Amino acid sequence: MFFVEEINFLLRNKNKIRTWIADSIAKENLDLRKINFIFSSDKYLYDLNVRYLSHKTLTDVITFEQSENTKEISGEIYISIPRVKENAKQFRTTFVNELHRVMIHGILHLMGYDDKTAEEAEMMRKKEDYYLSLLV
């Protein structure tokens, strides 16, 4: 469920995070099949962004859905640890809080939420805040 690419990173509280993710998905009446989080370097995520999305920009998270059933959640969520650290500084929060926000953001994408419009982004932010409040 948790992997690293091109970076030295250790996720803490894995069991707590697994439970939080499973509970969040269940609250949306969806079934968790398989999710892999891959924590990586900026370069690794940049290369994915260019190769698969044709975006030549740095990003903090890329989500690839792998489920053919809309009621099941399966996919890969790639997270740039350096971007999360920068975001935490920019938004004046802790690294751990920002990491959890990016993780649930990726989960929300797998659940079918999007953030391309202002309205969608606002809904995603509300959902992020709600699910982050459940992580105690």
KEMI-408450 format. One record per residue: x, y, z of N, C-alpha, C in turn; residue in one letter. Coordinates in steps of 0.001 Angstrom, whole numbers, padded with zeros to 6 digits, always signed. Layout:
XYZXYZXYZA;...
END
This chain:
+000815-001201+000000+000000+000000+000000+000860+001267+000000M;+002017+001223+000647+002878+002400+000737+004251+002057+000182F;+004685+002843-000829+005948+002593-001506+006696+003912-001684F;+007982+003823-001997+008777+005020-002280+009529+004827-003595V;+009748+005937-004298+010517+005957-005539+011434+007170-005528E;+012725+006914-005700+013724+007973-005840+013769+008934-004661E;+013420+008462-003477+013460+009330-002301+013546+008451-001061I;+014125+008991-000018+014178+008304+001266+013058+008879+002127N;+012026+008094+002369+010873+008581+003133+010238+007416+003875F;+009867+007669+005128+009190+006667+005940+007882+007247+006449L;+006786+006637+006047+005467+007055+006516+005230+006477+007903L;+004828+007332+008815+004531+006895+010181+003040+006632+010330R;+002685+005846+011335+001285+005536+011672+000526+004894+010516N;+001149+003947+009862+000549+003316+008680-000805+002669+008982K;-000908+001957+010092-002180+001288+010403-003295+002301+010625N;-002989+003383+011301-003969+004439+011533-004418+005057+010206K;-003481+005275+009314-003789+005862+008009-004612+004885+007162I;-004256+003597+007204-005045+002597+006466-006506+002617+006922R;-006701+002632+008232-008057+002643+008784-008793+003905+008382T;-008140+005050+008465-008740+006335+008078-009178+006323+006623W;-008325+005821+005754-008645+005761+004330-009835+004837+004087I;-009802+003654+004686-010898+002699+004515-012207+003285+005034A;-012172+003944+006189-013377+004557+006756-013897+005684+005863D;-012996+006475+005313-013391+007582+004430-014083+007051+003184S;-013535+006012+002613-014126+005416+001410-015489+004805+001737I;-015594+004152+002875-016871+003539+003275-017948+004598+003480A;-017573+005777+003990-018548+006852+004206-019154+007344+002887K;-018471+007116+001777-018982+007488+000459-019730+006318-000188E;-019956+005252+000611-020642+004044+000126-019922+003388-001049N;-018603+003365-000952-017771+002735-001969-016969+001607-001334L;-016515+000675-002152-015731-000456-001671-014258-000255-002006D;-013425-000396-001008-011978-000302-001200-011460-001637-001724L;-010833-001600-002881-010208-002800-003442-008699-002739-003218R;-008043-001773-003853-006587-001682-003712-006142-000262-004027K;-005386+000312-003114-004792+001627-003343-003322+001547-002977I;-002496+002036-003870-001072+002157-003592-000704+003626-003568N;-000031+004020-002502+000558+005352-002412+002030+005199-002731F;+002516+006003-003656+003926+005992-004012+004472+007381-003715I;+005332+007459-002714+005946+008715-002301+007244+008854-003079F;+007429+010029-003690+008534+010149-004634+009209+011517-004592S;+010210+011641-005448+010921+012901-005646+010120+013782-006611S;+010483+015055-006659+009885+015965-007640+010116+015469-009063D;+011342+015037-009347+011693+014605-010695+010847+013416-011126K;+010665+012466-010235+009877+011280-010566+008445+011674-010933Y;+007839+012539-010110+006460+012961-010377+006387+013849-011621L;+007386+014696-011811+007432+015540-013010+007454+014663-014264Y;+008292+013635-014252+008391+012739-015410+007051+012047-015684D;+006342+011619-014634+005008+011018-014806+004043+012041-015393L;+004109+013260-014883+003227+014334-015323+003411+014609-016815N;+004651+014633-017263+004942+014866-018681+004512+013660-019515V;+004894+012474-019082+004652+011259-019865+003166+010941-020014R;+002413+011014-018914+001029+010552-018958-000017+011656-019073Y;+000326+012856-018636-000659+013940-018650-000265+015097-019558L;+000919+015026-020141+001440+016079-021015+001487+017446-020323S;+001734+017437-019022+001892+018672-018244+003363+018833-017882H;+003943+019945-018260+005350+020193-017957+005464+021097-016729K;+004891+020619-015626+004912+021367-014372+005143+020414-013212T;+005636+020980-012125+005728+020219-010889+004334+020121-010289L;+004070+019040-009589+002791+018871-008911+003018+018086-007632T;+002060+018157-006728+002208+017426-005470+001595+016037-005525D;+000592+015831-006389-000090+014540-006426-000604+014244-007834V;-000481+012986-008222-001065+012478-009461-001784+011183-009097I;-003006+011060-009583-003828+009889-009274-004166+009139-010556T;-003979+007838-010507-004344+006973-011628-005393+005977-011146F;-006592+006116-011681-007674+005203-011323-007498+003897-012077E;-007742+002779-011394-007568+001473-012019-008807+000595-011911Q;-009903+001141-011424-011122+000357-011260-012041+000539-012458S;-012665-000539-012856-013651-000470-013936-015061-000334-013380E;-015210-000523-012085-016504-000464-011415-016593+000837-010628N;-017621+001629-010854-017742+002931-010192-017992+002827-008688T;-018327+001650-008202-018566+001465-006759-017334+000937-006035K;-016269+000665-006799-015047+000140-006208-013905+001136-006407E;-013064+001219-005398-011916+002133-005441-010644+001314-005585I;-009930+001585-006659-008661+000937-006921-007804+001910-007723S;-006572+002082-007315-005713+002989-008064-004374+003220-007408G;-003620+004114-008033-002311+004514-007524-002295+006019-007340E;-001726+006439-006227-001620+007852-005909-000140+008157-005691I;+000413+008986-006568+001817+009376-006500+001900+010737-005824Y;+002775+010839-004831+002902+012080-004056+004363+012505-004014I;+004613+013759-004373+005955+014335-004295+006183+014862-002881S;+007088+014240-002177+007392+014672-000809+007990+016089-000791I;+008890+016445-001695+009380+017831-001701+008271+018862-001938P;+007299+018555-002807+006172+019484-003045+005326+019619-001781R;+005092+018515-001091+004302+018563+000143+005015+019429+001175V;+006330+019302+001276+007103+020133+002219+006973+021606+001857K;+007081+021928+000571+006938+023315+000123+005524+023836+000387E;+004535+023020+000095+003139+023412+000354+002916+023697+001834N;+003466+022858+002679+003296+023039+004127+003848+024396+004554A;+005003+024772+004025+005563+026091+004333+004668+027202+003809K;+004252+027061+002553+003425+028084+001907+002095+028276+002631Q;+001462+027186+003051+000142+027266+003688+000226+027329+005211F;+001457+027424+005714+001699+027563+007159+001024+026466+007971R;+001307+025236+007575+000813+024071+008291+001977+023115+008477T;+001735+022034+009162+002805+021052+009355+002921+020152+008134T;+004077+019561+007992+004286+018610+006903+003272+017471+006989F;+003060+016932+008183+002138+015803+008358+000712+016191+007962V;+000255+017368+008380-001093+017809+007996-001218+017948+006484N;-000216+018531+005862-000268+018707+004407-000192+017353+003695E;+000619+016451+004202+000706+015118+003609-000656+014421+003670L;-001314+014489+004807-002638+013870+004939-003644+014523+003987H;-003563+015845+003833-004477+016540+002915-004255+016049+001478R;-003011+015925+001067-002711+015471-000291-003139+014011-000470V;-002969+013204+000554-003389+011803+000472-004901+011704+000282M;-005670+012438+001084-007130+012360+000951-007583+013018-000353I;-006845+014007-000825-007146+014624-002121-007077+013555-003217H;-006028+012754-003203-005901+011675-004173-007026+010657-004046G;-007393+010331-002822-008505+009404-002583-009796+009983-003149I;-010026+011263-002930-011236+011907-003446-011294+011827-004974L;-010150+011978-005625-010132+011813-007087-010560+010393-007461H;-010061+009394-006725-010460+008018-007009-011945+007796-006747L;-012516+008578-005828-013942+008473-005522-014805+009148-006591M;-014165+009883-007494-014901+010524-008567-015016+012033-008463G;-014426+012617-007441-014456+014075-007301-013383+014685-008193Y;-013664+015903-008652-012714+016606-009507-012536+018021-008978D;-011543+018716-009478-011264+020080-009014-010886+021007-010159D;-011466+020768-011319-011148+021583-012498-011848+022943-012479K;-013046+023005-011909-013751+024284-011812-013675+024813-010387T;-014004+026077-010199-013996+026672-008862-014975+025955-007937A;-016137+025595-008470-017149+024906-007661-016670+023515-007248E;-016062+022803-008193-015534+021473-007885-014409+021565-006860E;-013534+022545-007024-012422+022716-006093-012926+023037-004691A;-013971+023850-004607-014552+024185-003311-015143+022937-002650E;-015840+022121-003427-016410+020884-002893-015310+019945-002410M;-014238+019836-003193-013132+018968-002785-012497+019466-001501M;-012336+020762-001374-011737+021321-000153-012601+021005+001063R;-013914+021125+000903-014833+020796+002002-014729+019320+002365K;-014660+018464+001351-014520+017025+001594-013175+016722+002266K;-012110+017372+001796-010801+017187+002428-010880+017548+003907E;-011439+018718+004191-011547+019171+005578-012346+018189+006423D;-013459+017703+005858-014295+016757+006598-013519+015482+006911Y;-012897+014874+005895-012202+013616+006131-010944+013800+006983Y;-010299+014953+006866-009165+015213+007754-009620+015302+009211L;-010823+015783+009442-011338+015891+010814-011574+014521+011430S;-011684+013471+010601-011898+012119+011100-010596+011414+011479L;-009481+011981+011072-008180+011400+011385-007722+011904+012741L;-007950+011112+013754-007597+011542+015120-006577+010621+015728V;
END
